[in-house]
Amino acid sequence: MIQIKTRLADNGYSLIKSRNAELDHFGSSLRASLCLFTDFVIETYCRITTVAFRCLAVNKAQRS
C-alpha cells in the first residue's frame, strides 16, 4: 500500500491527496512511478492555475 500526500504551500491552500494502491510483484515500480508522475502533473496544474488567477486579479484591479 502506498500513501502519497501532496501539499501546495505556495498559494496558501493545502491539497492533501491520499492514494492507496495494492502493488503486486510484477510492475510495482512502474505503478509507483505512474502515481508519482500523476501527482506531479496535478501539482503543476494547480500551481499554473493559481498563477493564472493571480494575474487575472491583478489585471482586473489595474483596470478599476
PDB file of N, CA, C and O in Angstrom, chain B, residues numbered from 101:
ATOM      1  N   MET B 101       0.852  -1.175   0.000  1.00  0.00           N
ATOM      2  CA  MET B 101       0.000   0.000   0.000  1.00  0.00           C
ATOM      3  C   MET B 101       0.897   1.237   0.000  1.00  0.00           C
ATOM      4  O   MET B 101       1.833   1.337   0.794  1.00  0.00           O
ATOM      5  N   ILE B 102       0.608   2.157  -0.880  1.00  0.00           N
ATOM      6  CA  ILE B 102       1.375   3.396  -0.968  1.00  0.00           C
ATOM      7  C   ILE B 102       0.444   4.546  -0.611  1.00  0.00           C
ATOM      8  O   ILE B 102      -0.687   4.616  -1.092  1.00  0.00           O
ATOM      9  N   GLN B 103       0.922   5.431   0.223  1.00  0.00           N
ATOM     10  CA  GLN B 103       0.140   6.618   0.560  1.00  0.00           C
ATOM     11  C   GLN B 103       0.946   7.830   0.129  1.00  0.00           C
ATOM     12  O   GLN B 103       2.065   8.046   0.594  1.00  0.00           O
ATOM     13  N   ILE B 104       0.370   8.608  -0.753  1.00  0.00           N
ATOM     14  CA  ILE B 104       1.063   9.774  -1.286  1.00  0.00           C
ATOM     15  C   ILE B 104       0.308  11.014  -0.828  1.00  0.00           C
ATOM     16  O   ILE B 104      -0.904  11.118  -1.015  1.00  0.00           O
ATOM     17  N   LYS B 105       1.030  11.947  -0.230  1.00  0.00           N
ATOM     18  CA  LYS B 105       0.415  13.197   0.210  1.00  0.00           C
ATOM     19  C   LYS B 105       1.114  14.346  -0.497  1.00  0.00           C
ATOM     20  O   LYS B 105       2.342  14.422  -0.515  1.00  0.00           O
ATOM     21  N   THR B 106       0.333  15.226  -1.072  1.00  0.00           N
ATOM     22  CA  THR B 106       0.879  16.382  -1.756  1.00  0.00           C
ATOM     23  C   THR B 106       0.335  17.624  -1.083  1.00  0.00           C
ATOM     24  O   THR B 106      -0.870  17.739  -0.862  1.00  0.00           O
ATOM     25  N   ARG B 107       1.215  18.550  -0.756  1.00  0.00           N
ATOM     26  CA  ARG B 107       0.781  19.814  -0.164  1.00  0.00           C
ATOM     27  C   ARG B 107       1.254  20.953  -1.046  1.00  0.00           C
ATOM     28  O   ARG B 107       2.412  20.994  -1.464  1.00  0.00           O
ATOM     29  N   LEU B 108       0.353  21.869  -1.322  1.00  0.00           N
ATOM     30  CA  LEU B 108       0.714  23.057  -2.071  1.00  0.00           C
ATOM     31  C   LEU B 108       0.730  24.218  -1.089  1.00  0.00           C
ATOM     32  O   LEU B 108      -0.321  24.735  -0.713  1.00  0.00           O
ATOM     33  N   ALA B 109       1.912  24.621  -0.680  1.00  0.00           N
ATOM     34  CA  ALA B 109       2.031  25.671   0.321  1.00  0.00           C
ATOM     35  C   ALA B 109       2.159  27.045  -0.318  1.00  0.00           C
ATOM     36  O   ALA B 109       1.962  28.051   0.364  1.00  0.00           O
ATOM     37  N   ASP B 110       2.481  27.121  -1.595  1.00  0.00           N
ATOM     38  CA  ASP B 110       2.717  28.405  -2.241  1.00  0.00           C
ATOM     39  C   ASP B 110       1.481  29.283  -2.268  1.00  0.00           C
ATOM     40  O   ASP B 110       1.577  30.492  -2.056  1.00  0.00           O
ATOM     41  N   ASN B 111       0.327  28.698  -2.523  1.00  0.00           N
ATOM     42  CA  ASN B 111      -0.872  29.511  -2.671  1.00  0.00           C
ATOM     43  C   ASN B 111      -1.708  29.582  -1.402  1.00  0.00           C
ATOM     44  O   ASN B 111      -2.817  30.115  -1.430  1.00  0.00           O
ATOM     45  N   GLY B 112      -1.206  29.060  -0.296  1.00  0.00           N
ATOM     46  CA  GLY B 112      -1.930  29.153   0.954  1.00  0.00           C
ATOM     47  C   GLY B 112      -2.919  28.027   1.189  1.00  0.00           C
ATOM     48  O   GLY B 112      -3.441  27.882   2.294  1.00  0.00           O
ATOM     49  N   TYR B 113      -3.178  27.250   0.189  1.00  0.00           N
ATOM     50  CA  TYR B 113      -4.079  26.118   0.334  1.00  0.00           C
ATOM     51  C   TYR B 113      -3.255  24.854   0.485  1.00  0.00           C
ATOM     52  O   TYR B 113      -2.141  24.762  -0.030  1.00  0.00           O
ATOM     53  N   SER B 114      -3.797  23.901   1.180  1.00  0.00           N
ATOM     54  CA  SER B 114      -3.090  22.625   1.249  1.00  0.00           C
ATOM     55  C   SER B 114      -3.949  21.572   0.577  1.00  0.00           C
ATOM     56  O   SER B 114      -5.091  21.324   0.963  1.00  0.00           O
ATOM     57  N   LEU B 115      -3.372  20.971  -0.426  1.00  0.00           N
ATOM     58  CA  LEU B 115      -4.050  19.904  -1.147  1.00  0.00           C
ATOM     59  C   LEU B 115      -3.456  18.609  -0.652  1.00  0.00           C
ATOM     60  O   LEU B 115      -2.295  18.305  -0.929  1.00  0.00           O
ATOM     61  N   ILE B 116      -4.240  17.847   0.076  1.00  0.00           N
ATOM     62  CA  ILE B 116      -3.747  16.577   0.610  1.00  0.00           C
ATOM     63  C   ILE B 116      -4.476  15.473  -0.127  1.00  0.00           C
ATOM     64  O   ILE B 116      -5.704  15.394  -0.119  1.00  0.00           O
ATOM     65  N   LYS B 117      -3.707  14.646  -0.749  1.00  0.00           N
ATOM     66  CA  LYS B 117      -4.293  13.572  -1.529  1.00  0.00           C
ATOM     67  C   LYS B 117      -3.696  12.265  -1.062  1.00  0.00           C
ATOM     68  O   LYS B 117      -2.478  12.087  -1.076  1.00  0.00           O
ATOM     69  N   SER B 118      -4.531  11.374  -0.660  1.00  0.00           N
ATOM     70  CA  SER B 118      -4.051  10.059  -0.246  1.00  0.00           C
ATOM     71  C   SER B 118      -4.480   9.046  -1.284  1.00  0.00           C
ATOM     72  O   SER B 118      -5.649   8.980  -1.662  1.00  0.00           O
ATOM     73  N   ARG B 119      -3.551   8.283  -1.728  1.00  0.00           N
ATOM     74  CA  ARG B 119      -3.865   7.256  -2.717  1.00  0.00           C
ATOM     75  C   ARG B 119      -3.359   5.925  -2.192  1.00  0.00           C
ATOM     76  O   ARG B 119      -2.183   5.791  -1.855  1.00  0.00           O
ATOM     77  N   ASN B 120      -4.222   4.969  -2.123  1.00  0.00           N
ATOM     78  CA  ASN B 120      -3.836   3.628  -1.693  1.00  0.00           C
ATOM     79  C   ASN B 120      -3.863   2.723  -2.907  1.00  0.00           C
ATOM     80  O   ASN B 120      -4.857   2.664  -3.631  1.00  0.00           O
ATOM     81  N   ALA B 121      -2.780   2.030  -3.118  1.00  0.00           N
ATOM     82  CA  ALA B 121      -2.709   1.108  -4.260  1.00  0.00           C
ATOM     83  C   ALA B 121      -2.072  -0.180  -3.796  1.00  0.00           C
ATOM     84  O   ALA B 121      -1.057  -0.173  -3.100  1.00  0.00           O
ATOM     85  N   GLU B 122      -2.671  -1.273  -4.182  1.00  0.00           N
ATOM     86  CA  GLU B 122      -2.075  -2.569  -3.882  1.00  0.00           C
ATOM     87  C   GLU B 122      -1.138  -2.912  -5.024  1.00  0.00           C
ATOM     88  O   GLU B 122      -1.535  -2.917  -6.190  1.00  0.00           O
ATOM     89  N   LEU B 123       0.100  -3.197  -4.683  1.00  0.00           N
ATOM     90  CA  LEU B 123       1.111  -3.461  -5.693  1.00  0.00           C
ATOM     91  C   LEU B 123       1.516  -4.921  -5.644  1.00  0.00           C
ATOM     92  O   LEU B 123       1.875  -5.434  -4.584  1.00  0.00           O
ATOM     93  N   ASP B 124       1.462  -5.586  -6.770  1.00  0.00           N
ATOM     94  CA  ASP B 124       1.958  -6.951  -6.836  1.00  0.00           C
ATOM     95  C   ASP B 124       3.429  -6.922  -7.238  1.00  0.00           C
ATOM     96  O   ASP B 124       3.990  -5.854  -7.484  1.00  0.00           O
ATOM     97  N   HIS B 125       4.047  -8.087  -7.302  1.00  0.00           N
ATOM     98  CA  HIS B 125       5.483  -8.148  -7.552  1.00  0.00           C
ATOM     99  C   HIS B 125       5.848  -7.641  -8.942  1.00  0.00           C
ATOM    100  O   HIS B 125       6.867  -6.971  -9.114  1.00  0.00           O
ATOM    101  N   PHE B 126       5.021  -7.956  -9.929  1.00  0.00           N
ATOM    102  CA  PHE B 126       5.336  -7.554 -11.295  1.00  0.00           C
ATOM    103  C   PHE B 126       4.747  -6.180 -11.576  1.00  0.00           C
ATOM    104  O   PHE B 126       3.539  -5.979 -11.447  1.00  0.00           O
ATOM    105  N   GLY B 127       5.585  -5.252 -11.953  1.00  0.00           N
ATOM    106  CA  GLY B 127       5.102  -3.924 -12.314  1.00  0.00           C
ATOM    107  C   GLY B 127       4.896  -2.986 -11.151  1.00  0.00           C
ATOM    108  O   GLY B 127       4.288  -1.929 -11.321  1.00  0.00           O
ATOM    109  N   SER B 128       5.379  -3.333  -9.980  1.00  0.00           N
ATOM    110  CA  SER B 128       5.159  -2.455  -8.829  1.00  0.00           C
ATOM    111  C   SER B 128       5.899  -1.139  -8.988  1.00  0.00           C
ATOM    112  O   SER B 128       5.361  -0.085  -8.648  1.00  0.00           O
ATOM    113  N   SER B 129       7.116  -1.179  -9.494  1.00  0.00           N
ATOM    114  CA  SER B 129       7.859   0.072  -9.662  1.00  0.00           C
ATOM    115  C   SER B 129       7.230   0.929 -10.751  1.00  0.00           C
ATOM    116  O   SER B 129       7.239   2.156 -10.654  1.00  0.00           O
ATOM    117  N   LEU B 130       6.680   0.297 -11.791  1.00  0.00           N
ATOM    118  CA  LEU B 130       6.004   1.052 -12.849  1.00  0.00           C
ATOM    119  C   LEU B 130       4.773   1.757 -12.298  1.00  0.00           C
ATOM    120  O   LEU B 130       4.540   2.930 -12.590  1.00  0.00           O
ATOM    121  N   ARG B 131       3.989   1.043 -11.502  1.00  0.00           N
ATOM    122  CA  ARG B 131       2.792   1.658 -10.920  1.00  0.00           C
ATOM    123  C   ARG B 131       3.163   2.789  -9.966  1.00  0.00           C
ATOM    124  O   ARG B 131       2.510   3.832  -9.954  1.00  0.00           O
ATOM    125  N   ALA B 132       4.194   2.590  -9.179  1.00  0.00           N
ATOM    126  CA  ALA B 132       4.630   3.647  -8.266  1.00  0.00           C
ATOM    127  C   ALA B 132       5.095   4.865  -9.055  1.00  0.00           C
ATOM    128  O   ALA B 132       4.809   6.000  -8.673  1.00  0.00           O
ATOM    129  N   SER B 133       5.810   4.634 -10.151  1.00  0.00           N
ATOM    130  CA  SER B 133       6.268   5.746 -10.988  1.00  0.00           C
ATOM    131  C   SER B 133       5.090   6.489 -11.601  1.00  0.00           C
ATOM    132  O   SER B 133       5.100   7.718 -11.674  1.00  0.00           O
ATOM    133  N   LEU B 134       4.076   5.752 -12.042  1.00  0.00           N
ATOM    134  CA  LEU B 134       2.898   6.398 -12.615  1.00  0.00           C
ATOM    135  C   LEU B 134       2.158   7.231 -11.577  1.00  0.00           C
ATOM    136  O   LEU B 134       1.660   8.312 -11.888  1.00  0.00           O
ATOM    137  N   CYS B 135       2.083   6.733 -10.347  1.00  0.00           N
ATOM    138  CA  CYS B 135       1.438   7.500  -9.273  1.00  0.00           C
ATOM    139  C   CYS B 135       2.202   8.791  -9.005  1.00  0.00           C
ATOM    140  O   CYS B 135       1.601   9.855  -8.860  1.00  0.00           O
ATOM    141  N   LEU B 136       3.517   8.695  -8.939  1.00  0.00           N
ATOM    142  CA  LEU B 136       4.329   9.888  -8.699  1.00  0.00           C
ATOM    143  C   LEU B 136       4.200  10.869  -9.856  1.00  0.00           C
ATOM    144  O   LEU B 136       4.121  12.077  -9.635  1.00  0.00           O
ATOM    145  N   PHE B 137       4.179  10.362 -11.094  1.00  0.00           N
ATOM    146  CA  PHE B 137       4.035  11.230 -12.260  1.00  0.00           C
ATOM    147  C   PHE B 137       2.681  11.927 -12.246  1.00  0.00           C
ATOM    148  O   PHE B 137       2.591  13.119 -12.540  1.00  0.00           O
ATOM    149  N   THR B 138       1.628  11.187 -11.905  1.00  0.00           N
ATOM    150  CA  THR B 138       0.288  11.771 -11.838  1.00  0.00           C
ATOM    151  C   THR B 138       0.235  12.867 -10.784  1.00  0.00           C
ATOM    152  O   THR B 138      -0.349  13.925 -11.021  1.00  0.00           O
ATOM    153  N   ASP B 139       0.835  12.628  -9.630  1.00  0.00           N
ATOM    154  CA  ASP B 139       0.873  13.649  -8.583  1.00  0.00           C
ATOM    155  C   ASP B 139       1.626  14.887  -9.049  1.00  0.00           C
ATOM    156  O   ASP B 139       1.220  16.010  -8.748  1.00  0.00           O
ATOM    157  N   PHE B 140       2.722  14.691  -9.782  1.00  0.00           N
ATOM    158  CA  PHE B 140       3.497  15.819 -10.298  1.00  0.00           C
ATOM    159  C   PHE B 140       2.655  16.642 -11.275  1.00  0.00           C
ATOM    160  O   PHE B 140       2.677  17.872 -11.234  1.00  0.00           O
ATOM    161  N   VAL B 141       1.919  15.964 -12.148  1.00  0.00           N
ATOM    162  CA  VAL B 141       1.082  16.666 -13.125  1.00  0.00           C
ATOM    163  C   VAL B 141      -0.013  17.462 -12.423  1.00  0.00           C
ATOM    164  O   VAL B 141      -0.272  18.610 -12.784  1.00  0.00           O
ATOM    165  N   ILE B 142      -0.651  16.865 -11.432  1.00  0.00           N
ATOM    166  CA  ILE B 142      -1.719  17.555 -10.699  1.00  0.00           C
ATOM    167  C   ILE B 142      -1.163  18.769  -9.960  1.00  0.00           C
ATOM    168  O   ILE B 142      -1.765  19.843  -9.989  1.00  0.00           O
ATOM    169  N   GLU B 143      -0.021  18.604  -9.302  1.00  0.00           N
ATOM    170  CA  GLU B 143       0.583  19.715  -8.571  1.00  0.00           C
ATOM    171  C   GLU B 143       0.965  20.849  -9.516  1.00  0.00           C
ATOM    172  O   GLU B 143       0.737  22.018  -9.206  1.00  0.00           O
ATOM    173  N   THR B 144       1.542  20.511 -10.665  1.00  0.00           N
ATOM    174  CA  THR B 144       1.930  21.530 -11.642  1.00  0.00           C
ATOM    175  C   THR B 144       0.704  22.264 -12.172  1.00  0.00           C
ATOM    176  O   THR B 144       0.730  23.487 -12.308  1.00  0.00           O
ATOM    177  N   TYR B 145      -0.364  21.540 -12.471  1.00  0.00           N
ATOM    178  CA  TYR B 145      -1.598  22.158 -12.954  1.00  0.00           C
ATOM    179  C   TYR B 145      -2.161  23.123 -11.911  1.00  0.00           C
ATOM    180  O   TYR B 145      -2.599  24.220 -12.257  1.00  0.00           O
ATOM    181  N   CYS B 146      -2.154  22.725 -10.647  1.00  0.00           N
ATOM    182  CA  CYS B 146      -2.671  23.592  -9.583  1.00  0.00           C
ATOM    183  C   CYS B 146      -1.843  24.863  -9.454  1.00  0.00           C
ATOM    184  O   CYS B 146      -2.392  25.948  -9.263  1.00  0.00           O
ATOM    185  N   ARG B 147      -0.530  24.733  -9.556  1.00  0.00           N
ATOM    186  CA  ARG B 147       0.332  25.915  -9.467  1.00  0.00           C
ATOM    187  C   ARG B 147       0.095  26.862 -10.640  1.00  0.00           C
ATOM    188  O   ARG B 147       0.011  28.076 -10.451  1.00  0.00           O
ATOM    189  N   ILE B 148      -0.015  26.312 -11.854  1.00  0.00           N
ATOM    190  CA  ILE B 148      -0.251  27.148 -13.038  1.00  0.00           C
ATOM    191  C   ILE B 148      -1.596  27.854 -12.929  1.00  0.00           C
ATOM    192  O   ILE B 148      -1.710  29.035 -13.255  1.00  0.00           O
ATOM    193  N   THR B 149      -2.607  27.133 -12.474  1.00  0.00           N
ATOM    194  CA  THR B 149      -3.936  27.719 -12.314  1.00  0.00           C
ATOM    195  C   THR B 149      -3.919  28.843 -11.291  1.00  0.00           C
ATOM    196  O   THR B 149      -4.549  29.881 -11.497  1.00  0.00           O
ATOM    197  N   THR B 150      -3.206  28.644 -10.195  1.00  0.00           N
ATOM    198  CA  THR B 150      -3.107  29.675  -9.161  1.00  0.00           C
ATOM    199  C   THR B 150      -2.449  30.932  -9.705  1.00  0.00           C
ATOM    200  O   THR B 150      -2.928  32.039  -9.459  1.00  0.00           O
ATOM    201  N   VAL B 151      -1.363  30.774 -10.439  1.00  0.00           N
ATOM    202  CA  VAL B 151      -0.671  31.928 -11.022  1.00  0.00           C
ATOM    203  C   VAL B 151      -1.581  32.643 -12.014  1.00  0.00           C
ATOM    204  O   VAL B 151      -1.612  33.873 -12.049  1.00  0.00           O
ATOM    205  N   ALA B 152      -2.317  31.891 -12.812  1.00  0.00           N
ATOM    206  CA  ALA B 152      -3.220  32.499 -13.791  1.00  0.00           C
ATOM    207  C   ALA B 152      -4.303  33.326 -13.102  1.00  0.00           C
ATOM    208  O   ALA B 152      -4.610  34.433 -13.546  1.00  0.00           O
ATOM    209  N   PHE B 153      -4.884  32.804 -12.025  1.00  0.00           N
ATOM    210  CA  PHE B 153      -5.911  33.556 -11.309  1.00  0.00           C
ATOM    211  C   PHE B 153      -5.336  34.801 -10.644  1.00  0.00           C
ATOM    212  O   PHE B 153      -6.005  35.833 -10.586  1.00  0.00           O
ATOM    213  N   ARG B 154      -4.110  34.720 -10.142  1.00  0.00           N
ATOM    214  CA  ARG B 154      -3.478  35.907  -9.568  1.00  0.00           C
ATOM    215  C   ARG B 154      -3.274  36.974 -10.631  1.00  0.00           C
ATOM    216  O   ARG B 154      -3.519  38.154 -10.380  1.00  0.00           O
ATOM    217  N   CYS B 155      -2.826  36.569 -11.821  1.00  0.00           N
ATOM    218  CA  CYS B 155      -2.630  37.527 -12.915  1.00  0.00           C
ATOM    219  C   CYS B 155      -3.947  38.175 -13.316  1.00  0.00           C
ATOM    220  O   CYS B 155      -3.998  39.381 -13.556  1.00  0.00           O
ATOM    221  N   LEU B 156      -5.011  37.385 -13.390  1.00  0.00           N
ATOM    222  CA  LEU B 156      -6.317  37.943 -13.724  1.00  0.00           C
ATOM    223  C   LEU B 156      -6.779  38.940 -12.669  1.00  0.00           C
ATOM    224  O   LEU B 156      -7.347  39.980 -13.003  1.00  0.00           O
ATOM    225  N   ALA B 157      -6.541  38.629 -11.404  1.00  0.00           N
ATOM    226  CA  ALA B 157      -6.947  39.533 -10.327  1.00  0.00           C
ATOM    227  C   ALA B 157      -6.171  40.843 -10.393  1.00  0.00           C
ATOM    228  O   ALA B 157      -6.742  41.912 -10.182  1.00  0.00           O
ATOM    229  N   VAL B 158      -4.875  40.767 -10.685  1.00  0.00           N
ATOM    230  CA  VAL B 158      -4.059  41.983 -10.793  1.00  0.00           C
ATOM    231  C   VAL B 158      -4.525  42.820 -11.973  1.00  0.00           C
ATOM    232  O   VAL B 158      -4.662  44.038 -11.853  1.00  0.00           O
ATOM    233  N   ASN B 159      -4.770  42.179 -13.116  1.00  0.00           N
ATOM    234  CA  ASN B 159      -5.239  42.920 -14.294  1.00  0.00           C
ATOM    235  C   ASN B 159      -6.584  43.584 -14.045  1.00  0.00           C
ATOM    236  O   ASN B 159      -6.811  44.714 -14.475  1.00  0.00           O
ATOM    237  N   LYS B 160      -7.470  42.891 -13.355  1.00  0.00           N
ATOM    238  CA  LYS B 160      -8.787  43.450 -13.056  1.00  0.00           C
ATOM    239  C   LYS B 160      -8.659  44.633 -12.103  1.00  0.00           C
ATOM    240  O   LYS B 160      -9.362  45.633 -12.250  1.00  0.00           O
ATOM    241  N   ALA B 161      -7.759  44.518 -11.123  1.00  0.00           N
ATOM    242  CA  ALA B 161      -7.560  45.609 -10.167  1.00  0.00           C
ATOM    243  C   ALA B 161      -6.953  46.831 -10.852  1.00  0.00           C
ATOM    244  O   ALA B 161      -7.286  47.964 -10.504  1.00  0.00           O
ATOM    245  N   GLN B 162      -6.072  46.613 -11.815  1.00  0.00           N
ATOM    246  CA  GLN B 162      -5.445  47.733 -12.513  1.00  0.00           C
ATOM    247  C   GLN B 162      -6.433  48.458 -13.414  1.00  0.00           C
ATOM    248  O   GLN B 162      -6.306  49.665 -13.622  1.00  0.00           O
ATOM    249  N   ARG B 163      -7.407  47.746 -13.948  1.00  0.00           N
ATOM    250  CA  ARG B 163      -8.409  48.372 -14.816  1.00  0.00           C
ATOM    251  C   ARG B 163      -9.393  49.216 -14.028  1.00  0.00           C
ATOM    252  O   ARG B 163      -9.956  50.173 -14.560  1.00  0.00           O
ATOM    253  N   SER B 164      -9.602  48.878 -12.782  1.00  0.00           N
ATOM    254  CA  SER B 164     -10.591  49.589 -11.957  1.00  0.00           C
ATOM    255  C   SER B 164     -10.102  50.946 -11.533  1.00  0.00           C
ATOM    256  O   SER B 164     -10.814  51.669 -10.836  1.00  0.00           O
TER     257      SER B 164
END
